[in-house]
Amino acid sequence: MATTHSPAPSELARMRKVRRAGAIGNFIEYFDNALYAYFAVTIAKLFFPTVDPVAGLLSTFAVFGVAFLIRPVGGVVFGHIGDRLGRKRQLILALLLMSVSTTILGLLPTYATVGVLAPALLLVCRLLQGFSVGGESTGAFVLVVEHSPAGRRGRNTAPLIVSSIAGAASAALLAMITTSVLSAEALTAWGWRLPFFVAVPLGIVGLYLRLHIDESEAFKEAAKESAVINAAAGHRHAPLIQAFRSVPKELFILFCWVALQAVAGYLTVGYMVTHLVQFEKLPMATALGVLVSGMVIAMLACSLFGRLVDRISRKKFAIMISVGLAIWVFPAFVMMSWGPIPAAIGLGIFASMQYATMISAGIAIVELFPVDVRASASGFAYSVAFSVFGGTVPFVATYLSANFGATAPSYYVIVFAVIGILVARFGLPNAREMDVIADPLEQQSPSNSGPTATTPLSAHATD
């Protein structure tokens, strides 16, 4: 049996820098998207004032969803940059665009000032946000997981998930404080804009962190090999074209798994607050407090899930999470009507399992795709899944609740959870058994000098 070695202090320091650089983008992504959702009722009044409240809310969520349509374009463009020029450049450019577009959204004139130009400008800002997220959403996972030995990928991916939850929770907390401190008139007049300006200092911090990281050794080696091959051939295909030729099945597998993640995820951050306000009649501040409490539960749980996925097979972990979502989503919706404390507990358990799907997705991105097409393939599959399923969740959930009852959105999640069980069982790589083989920390042991210690089991699962 191989002897496990603890990472050297320099290795731990390098990994911490990489995790921070990846996590800051996830934080900003979820912070920005959540802010829009949390202020959906106010934005509906200011940018779509000529329609009834439900129709205005649906219009606001439609703009939220349209932004997801451009995510695949961002995934392709930024993925190409990541595979050709490096993950670092990809993530820096995506971060800058995300921060700038969010800041501009907070400066937009309203319908009362410029008429129909207001919702048009709102749409442009959301499209820019969606384009940048297409490069950010998978880029951070690729960066961190590529730097991680296979047996530690779960625990190194978990901080990215925790940062995503923290971003959504911070947005909720900031929105809760804003709505509690300001009067309704002040909130509508100018207060809703203030949280969007937080994108400026966050962007500066993120830029600093990402300027001080290096590419993974896997990417460096792949870049050298690619340069030699292309110099001999005289041309090269775009990474996404290569991916469609070499790993089409893997593209479909990731797409299907991320569909579950998208539906459950944006039900949490894009719809639940509106549900509590619109259908359960809770005050906005109380609804945001419920969400923040649920997010705290999810952050604690995901830290533990990150270690669990390194101890059991990837398949078992993903199946467990999918089954849990299918079973728990209906009780979670029922608990929404029992008061703030039961609602927070129900939402916290649901969010814990929902965010755990991101851990599986982040690891699968690296274990499904070869390093030379990884950013493009994962960016495309991930963004298309979110475009088709994620951005439409608030709209679909609002419609289902309004027409079929408050618990109706739960059945929508159950359908995707069942699909997730099938994908986990038959599609996701079961890489846990190859961790010792792929883990360079394990390979340092003299007892691993035999041929099985250095021979990869899968070209797609190891770097």
Secondary structure, DSSP 4 states (H G I P E B T S, - for coil): -PPP-PPPHHHHHHHHHHHHHHHHHHHHHHHHHHHHHHTHHHHHHHHSTTS-HHHHHHHHHHHHHHHHHTHHHHHHHHHHHHHHT-HHHHHHHHHHHHHHHHHHHTT---HHHHTTHHHHHHHHHHHHHHHHHHHHHHHHHHHHHHHS-GGGHHHHHHHHHHHHHHHHHHHHHHHHHHHHHS-HHHHHHTGGGGGGGGHHHHHHHHHHHHHT----HHHHHHHHHHHHHHHHHS----HHHHHHHH-HHHHHHHHHHHHHHHHHHHHHHHTHHHHHHHTS---HHHHHHHHHHHHHHHHHHHHHHHHHTTTS-HHHHHHHHHHHHHHHHHHHHHHGGG-HHHHHHHHHHHHHHHHHHHHHHHHHHHHHS-TTTHHHHHHHHHHHHIIIIITTHHHHHHHHHHHH-TTTHHHHHHHHHHHHHHHHHHTS--GGGGHHHH-HHHHTSGGG-SGGGT--S-TTT--
